[in-house]
Amino acid sequence: MAGHTTLAERRAAALRMARALPCLGEAGIVTLADGMDDGFLETYAAWPVRLFGVSRDGTLGVIAQPRGGAFHLAPLREWLLGECART
């Protein structure tokens, strides 16, 4: 994890990541950053690796996480395609 000390630093890191992955911006996907209290991380056990899809209404649409030593991204992909089709 990065040693960010302010929310502004976390937001800047999230924006750098989104810019490095053009597919995120092209799909109109919003990039979010956890608060400095790590509330999301603690609530959803987001470390070491979890991928979350948050629906436009703010609910969690999908949580992708490793199972059996592998990352199965098909559910996340299908959710993303569905979200993009709704625009």
N, C-alpha and C positions, 0 to 999 in steps of 0.2 A: 504494500500500500504506500501511496505517496504521503509525504509528511506535510500535507496542507494544514495551514494554521487558521485560515479564514474561509468562509463560505465563498467569497469571491474567487479565491484560488481554486477551490473545488469546481466551481462553475466554469472557470477558464479551462481547466483540465478536461472537463466534459466536452466543451466546445472544440478543443483541439482534437479530441478523439473523433467527434462527429465530422469534423472537416477532413480528417485523415481517411475516413470511410465515406466517400461520396454517396454511396447508396443510401445512407441514412438521410441525408439532406434532400436527395432527389425524391425520396418517397414521402417527404413531408413529416418525417418522424421527429418528435420532440425528444431532446436529450435532457435527462434529469440528473440532479446530483443530490446525494443524501445530505442532511443537515449535519452540523458539526457535532451533534450529540449521537450520531450514528444510529438514529432511531430505526431506520429502515433495515440497516445491516443487522441490528440486534433482533428485530422482530421477525425477519424472514431468513435468518441464517445465510446471508448473502456472501459469505466468505468461506472457502477460498474462491469458488467459482459458481456463480448462478447467473442466469440470463432471465430477465423479467420483461414481459410485454405488458405495458400499462395502456388500457383502452382509453379512448377519448373522454369517457365519463369519469376517469380517475380510478377505475377498478383494475385489479390485476387480471389480465386476460390469459396469461400463460406464464408458467415458471419452468424453465429448462435447467436441468441440473444433471451432473454425471450419475450414471447408474452402471454398476458392474464394470467400472473402469473405462467407460466410454461415454461420450457426449452425444446424445440422440437429438439432433436438431430438427428433425422432421416436424414435430409438433409446433415448434417456434416458427418454422418456415410457413406452415399452413396457417397459423394465426396471423402472421405478418401479411400474407397474401390476402386473407380475408379482410384485415383492417384496411389495406390499401384499396381493395375493391369497394369499400364503403365510402370512399371520398368522391 
